[in-house]
Amino acid sequence: MPRDDDTKFRAVTALQRRVVNPLSRLMPLQTLLETTGRVSGLPRRTPVGGRHEGRTFWLVSEFGEKSQYVRNIQADPRVRVRIKGRWYSGTAQLLPQDDARARLRTLPRLNSAVVRAVGNALLTVRVDLDA
């Protein structure tokens, strides 16, 4: 990853970790992705944007495999997703072969614009929700 991308990654993730995510987690209708921390084993909740379609939830990670929640999924794909205040259990799958930019065009516009603007290693994530 070029140096500028590394600086951008550190700046964006620091802002998300310290300001955006703590505030977003307090919003009752904010969509959250809950993974299991790969080191701590504790639940980790990350605000995300995506689309719920039937028994599938789609999202795109702006920093791909550098994102902490993606690294947690690699260690344990069992996740929970809070959609409109309701929790769903499921299994996440990373889809590097998917065209993440095309996928963003099918997801909520505002979140997709932010992901495109700050991201540099887009990665599609599909969550297959349990019945």
JOSUL-V527032 format. One line per field, one symbol per residue. phi: phi as a letter, one per 20 degrees, with the letter a starting at -180 (. if undefined). psi: psi as a letter, one per 40 degrees, with the letter a starting at -180 (. if undefined). Layout:
# JOSUL-V527032
phi=???
psi=???
This chain:
# JOSUL-V527032
phi=.ggfffffgffffffffecffgffffefdffcddddgfdemefcdcfcdacecmdccdbcefdlfefffffffffbffccceclndeceacececffffffffgfedggffffffffefbbfbfcddeeff
psi=hiddddddddddddddddcddddddehdehhihhihhdddeihhhhhiiahhhbfihiihhdebeehddddddddhehiihhhfehhhiahihhgdeigdddddeeihddddddddddieghhhhhhhii.
